């Protein structure tokens, strides 16, 4: 039985290739496994190089550097947001950005009564996925923090499912990101440049 998980699989393959192991491998299978492990290491090296490139771009871009200070928005999210929305001037407010990303509830209304359904899932799937994963990664630490955002999350988690809270937090992160970008657009080093 092959173990699950990257680290366990790597350990299992290394043990299989040891000569003292009870798993008999033909020379051809052994060569294939060695070749695949070398390819795996090369892919890891290339992924690491791309990660370093993203980090360097985020450090050199002022907007991405500011976005990366928001909990749940790392280097990848920051560079993707800056590439997609720039300074956010295409959106009048943060809710418009969240709606563009598909992070707001769909509405079904009849007889003047609106019913909120699941998220609309319209807009940029990639950015929505990044923000949701970022929100999921910081949900627990933020909900334990003694901040207004932590209090809001604790209240939300008390009345809603955790996945609903994750999407609501992703929505809030998108709004915060828009605010950070729009404030930078409005203020340049303390001097107002335009509204």
Helices and strands as residue ranges (DSSP letters): H 6-17, H 27-60, H 62-67, H 75-85, H 94-101, E 105-110, E 113-119, H 125-144, H 148-159, H 162-186, E 187-188, E 191-192
